[in-house]
């Protein structure tokens, strides 16, 4: 048999180079069919689906930092052995249909079961939410790409100011707040209280006679309103856009930071590296996703941060990173199916409300509109990982969902 060099391209799902080409005319077609069956089985089978699987599911705090365990909060995951806190109990109500009832276990194609167990479904078989998803894939993907381009191109990042100019800006900001009704608002009153004793020398004022206009003050106040301001240093950080000194160092600090601040391009330009994005995704998978889906009204900022993590995640990933991202997307898929498929009615009239994607202040300032049909951030994640990172089987609902 003449040796034919295999294709050097890496399979986007498994992250490996094929050992031989399946299209090689010398390969036994029965071997090809067998390998396809094995592949489908691997993609659609989860070890927890098997009856009698006895897995110890103890959870540990996934913290890459060697820091203290203080400041417990609602986002902190608990030991799976504690009452009412196992992952299965958190995600799926045991008194209702199980998520495992929804995940198909396609058999190998044999002459006996090929006709009795069809593996394809028509669109009409799918639940309503999945129909909406499939109908809007193209426009949601376009919205994501256009929004990402606009943010990377037009969003405020950093500004160079020396100390005199920065102090002068704070002085004029205080004067503006005093002269306008803005000082009566929540953020205006808070800023005015922080700046009430702020002064600059007459020499600096004589050198710089400025007039603060709305084109500067409006977006500046919007940025200040979107983050937690505790002192004058926080105001300066926002004006300059350099967040290096604000970087969280552990799970608790990240949780607090994400709860208190909208994401913006300055943070991703000066504070958050690609490694930090993977840390954020790890914490999302660990617990934040469940909290966000179960209590969306209290977790809008978590969704904003997940969206920005996908905006800024590099598209040039190695096979290990692709595998990690795929695992994260599978977690999103499982929670998504439980929330919108298992526990949602079939008809439009009975449709349960879904958490609407809330855009952060920066996107609102750039006049980026909400995508049509109100996708959730989890739906956008599934779409991006599928279409941009090559994991297309994530959206092949006929291989994942079965209906009674």
N, C-alpha and C positions, 0 to 999 in steps of 0.2 A: 504494500500500500504506500503510495507516495505521501510523504509528510507534508502537511499544509500548516503554515504558521498561523496560530490563533490570533484573533483580533486583539490589539493591545488596549482597547478601550475598557474602562472600568464600568462594571454594571452599576447603575445608579442606586439600585435597591440594596444589593449585597456588598457593594464596595470591593469587588474582587474582579480580577481578569479571568475570563472564561478559559478553561483548560483546553477546550477544542470548540470549533464552530459547529453549532447545531445544524447549520445549513450545508455542512459538508456532505457530499453525495455518498461518501463511504460510511457514514454513520448509520447504524441500524435504526430505522424509523421507530421501532418498538422501544428502543433506548431513549430516543427523543421524547416520545409520549410519556414514558415513565418519569423522566426528569421534569417534564412540565407538571405532571401530577404531584410530584414531590414538592416542587416550587409553590404550587397553589396551596398545598396542605400547610407548608411552612408559613405562608403569608396570612393564612386565615385561622390558624390554630393558636390558642393561648393555653399554656399549661394549666391555668386555673379552670379551664372549661371541663377538664376531665372529672367525672364523678369519682369520688373517693380520694381525690388529691388532697393530701394532708400536708399543707405547707405552713410552716411557722412564719408569720408575717410581722415579726417584730420590727418596729421602725426606730431608726436612730436619727438624730439631728445631723443632716448632711452639711457640715460646716467645714470649709477648707481653711478657716482661720482658727488659730489657737487662742480663743478668747473666752470670756466668761459666759455663763448661761443665764445672766440676769435678764430682767425686763421681759418676763413672759407676757404673751398677749394672745389674742384670738387666732393669730396666724400661725402660732407655733404648733407643729404636729405633736401628737401624743403617742405614747406607747400603744401599740395595737392591742395589747392585752388588757388595757384599761377599759372599763365598762362603757359600751356604746361608742367606742372610738376606732374600731377596726375600719380599714379602708373600704371593705365591702359594705359595711353598715352605713358608712358615710355616703357612699355613692348610690347604692341601690337599696331601696326599702325591701327588706326580706319578705314582707307580706304581699308585695306586688310581684309582677313578672320580673324574673331575673334578667340581667343583661346577658347572661350566658344563653338564655332562650332566644336571644336576638342574633347571636353570632353563629354563623353557619359553620358546619363541619363537612365540607364537601368530600365525598368519598372519591377514591381513585376511580378513574374511568375503566370499568370492566364491561364486558359484554352483558353481564347480568343487570347492572344498575344504570347503564347509560340512558335508557329510555324512561326508567321509573323515577330517576332523580335528576330533573332538569337543573342546570347550573346557571341559567340566565333568567332575568326577570325583565319585563317590560316596564317602561316608565310609569304606567298606570298602576303597577303593583306597589310603588314606593309610597311611604308616608308623605303627607303634604309638605312638611318642612324640607324634606330631601328633594321633592319636586321643585320647590322654590329655589333651593340651592343650585340644582342642575340648570335651571332656566337662567340663572344670573351669574354663572361662572365667568363668562367673558367680561361682562361689564364690571364685576367686582375686581377681577384681576387688573383690568385697565385702570380702575380707580386707585388701586394700591400702587401701581407703577407710576401713575401721574402724580399722586400725592408724594411719593418718595422723591421723585425728581424735583418737585417744587420745594420740598423741605431742604434737600441738599443744596439747591441752587439759591434760594431766596431767604432762608431763615437767618435770624440774627445769631451770631456765634460769640465773638469776642470783640472788645474795643480797647485800644491802648489809651490809658489816661495816666498822667503823673499825679502825684498826691494833691498838688494845688488845684488842678483842674477837677479832680474827683470831688474834693471838698467844696469847690465852687458849684459843681452840679448839685450836690446835696443842698447847698444854701438856696439856690434858685428853685429847686424842687419844693423846698419848704415854703418859699415865698409864693410860689404858684398855688400850693395847697391852701395857704392862708387867704389868698385873694379870690379863690373860686369856691363853689359849693362842694367841690370834691372833698374838702376837709370834713364835711358832715357825713360822708359815707364811711363804711366800715374800714376799708383800707386807707382812705384819706385821713381819718381820725387817728388810726394806729400809727401811720407814718409821721403825722404831725407831732404826736406825743414823743416819738423817738427822736425827732429832729428839733424839738423846741429849744434846746440849749446849744444847737450847732451854730457856730459862727466862723467867719473867715476874716482875715485882716483887711483893713482899708487899702493897704498896698495892693493886695491881690484883686480886690474889687475895682480899684482904679485901672489896673492893667487889663481887666476883662469885663467889659460892660456888655452883658448879654441880655437877650430877650428869649425866654423859653416859649416855644410855640407848640401847638397841638400835635404836629407831626412827630415830635420827640416825646412829648409827655404822654400821649395816648398809648402807644405800644409799651412804653416804660412802665406805666401803671398796670397795664395788662400782665406784663411779666411779673411784677411785684405781687399782684393779686393771686397769681397762680402758684406761688411758693410760700413756705413758712418763713416769716420775717420775725426774728426775735430781737435783733439789735441792729445798730448802724452798720456793723460789718456785713450782715446779711444783705442790707441794701446795696452796699458797695459791690459785693459779689455779683448781685443781679445786674447792676449797671455795667460792670466790666465783662461779665459773662464767663469768668474763670472760677470753676467749681472744684479745682483740685483739692483744696483744703477741706472740702465738705464730703469727701468720699467716704461712704460707709465701709465698715471693716468686717462685719459679721452679719449673721441672719437677723438679729434683732435690730441692728442699725439700718440694714437695708429695708426691713419691714416698715420701720418708722419713717424713713426717708421717702419711700414710695407712697405711703399713706398721706404724707403732708405736702408733697410737691408734684405738680404736673411735670412730665418729661419735657425737655426742650433740647434744641440742637446744641446749645452751649454746653450742657451736661455731657452729651455724647461726644463733643469735640475736645473737651478739656479734662473730663473726669472718668468717663466710662470707656474702657478698652474692649477689644474683642473678647478677652478672657472674662471681663466683667459681664458681658452679655451672656456668656455661657453660665456664669454664676447665677444671673437673674433667671435664666431658663431652668436651671436646676432647682431653685427655690420655687419657681412656678409649678414645676412638676411635683415637688415635694409636698406642697400644701396650698399655695396661693390659688391655683386653678380651682380646686374644690370650693374654697371660700368664695371666689369670684362668681362661680356658677350658682352656688346655693344662695348667696346674698348679693345679687348684682347691684342693688340700690346702695349698698355700703362699700362697694368695691370698684367704683367707676375708674378710679385712678390706676388700679391694678391692670385693668384692660388697656388703659392708655399706655402704660409701660410695656405691656406685651406687644402692642402695636408698634411702638418705637423700637423695641428690640428687633422686630422683624424688618423694620426699615433699615436699621444700621447693621444688621448681621451680614457679614461678608458672604458674597455668593461664590467665592472661591474656597471651597471646603475640601478637606481630604476625606478618605473613606471612613475613618473613625468618627470624624465630626458629622458626616452624613448619617452614620448609624445612630449617633446620639440624638441628632435632630429628629430622625425618624421615630425613635423611642418616645421622644417628647410629643410628637404629633399623634402617635398611637394613643398616648394618654389623653390628649385632647379629644381624639375621636371617640374613645370609650365614654368619657364624661359627657360629650355632646350627644351621643346616642341615648344615653340614659336620660338626660334632661329633656331632649326634644322629641325623641322617638318613643321610648318606653312609656313615658308619662304624659304624652301630648295626644289629644284627640286627633282624629283623622280629617274631619271636615273643617273648612274655613270658618264656619259659624262658631264652632266650639273651640277654636284654636286658642291655646293658652298664650298669654303675653310672654314675649322673649325679651331678655335684657338688651336694650338698644346700645349700640356703640356710641360712647360719648367722646367727642374730639377734644384734645387738650387745647389750652389757650393759644398756643403758638399756631396751630392749624386754623383755628378760628380767625386769628389775626391775618393769616395769609389768604383768607377767604376760600378755604377748601371746604366744599360742601359735603354733607353726609352722603354716603353711597346709597343708591336706590335699594328699596326693599329691606333696608335696615339689617344688614348682616351683623351677627355677633362677632366679637374679636376672635373667638374660637373657630368660627367658620372661615374667617380670613386666614388664620394660621394654617388650617387644613388646606386651603386653596393655594397658599404660597408654597408650602412644603411640597405639595403635589406638583404644581405647574412650574415653579422656578427651580426647585431642588430635585426634580425628577422622580418623586415618589407617587407616581400617578395612580397606583393601585389603592391609595388611601381614599380615593373618590369613586372607586368602582363598587357602588353600594350593593349591586347584585351579588358580589362575592362576600359581602359583610353582613347584610341585613336579610332576614327572612321574615315573612309575615304569616300570621296564623290563617 
